[in-house]
Amino acid sequence: MTNVTILFSHILPPLLAFAGIILLCSGIMDRKKDYALIGIVMFFAAGLLPFLVLQFMI
């Protein structure tokens, strides 16, 4: 149980946020709106994921 909470609170959010920022920057510089929107969604998901998932686990 502890390993899963650490995964959702400390490991996945930074990875999602980093990938989201990379996609966002790539989408803006290459003028690809799809990449930019996916990057925005991933970045917000990284911020909200711990609050949404961990309340059901703890």
matplotlib code that plots the C-alpha trace (Angstrom):
import matplotlib.pyplot as plt

x = [0.0, 2.8, 4.6, 1.4, 0.8, 4.4, 4.0, 0.9, 2.2, 5.9, 6.8, 4.0, 3.2, 6.8, 7.0, 3.7, 4.5, 7.9, 6.4, 3.5, 5.9, 8.0, 4.8, 3.5, 6.8, 7.1, 3.5, 3.9, 7.2, 6.1, 2.6, 0.9, -2.1, -2.7, 0.7, 0.1, -3.3, -2.1, 0.8, -1.7, -3.9, -0.9, 0.4, -2.9, -3.3, 0.0, -1.2, -4.6, -3.7, -2.5, -5.6, -8.0, -6.4, -5.0, -8.2, -9.6, -6.4, -5.8]
y = [0.0, 2.4, 1.8, 2.6, 5.9, 6.9, 6.2, 8.4, 11.2, 11.5, 9.6, 10.0, 13.7, 15.0, 12.7, 13.8, 17.4, 17.2, 15.3, 17.9, 20.8, 19.2, 18.6, 22.1, 23.7, 21.4, 22.1, 25.9, 26.0, 23.7, 25.2, 21.9, 22.6, 18.9, 18.6, 21.8, 20.7, 17.3, 19.0, 21.3, 18.4, 16.3, 19.2, 19.8, 16.0, 15.9, 18.6, 17.0, 13.3, 13.0, 14.8, 12.6, 9.2, 9.4, 10.3, 6.9, 5.0, 6.5]
z = [0.0, 0.9, -2.4, -4.4, -2.5, -3.1, -6.7, -7.0, -4.8, -5.6, -8.8, -11.4, -10.9, -11.7, -14.7, -16.1, -15.5, -17.2, -20.2, -20.3, -20.4, -23.1, -25.2, -24.5, -25.6, -28.6, -29.6, -29.4, -31.2, -34.0, -34.2, -33.4, -31.4, -30.6, -28.8, -26.9, -25.7, -24.7, -22.8, -21.0, -20.0, -18.8, -16.7, -15.0, -14.6, -12.8, -10.3, -9.7, -9.8, -6.2, -4.9, -6.9, -6.5, -2.9, -1.2, -2.2, -1.2, 2.2]

ax = plt.figure().add_subplot(projection="3d")
ax.plot(x, y, z, "-o")
ax.set_aspect("equal")
plt.show()
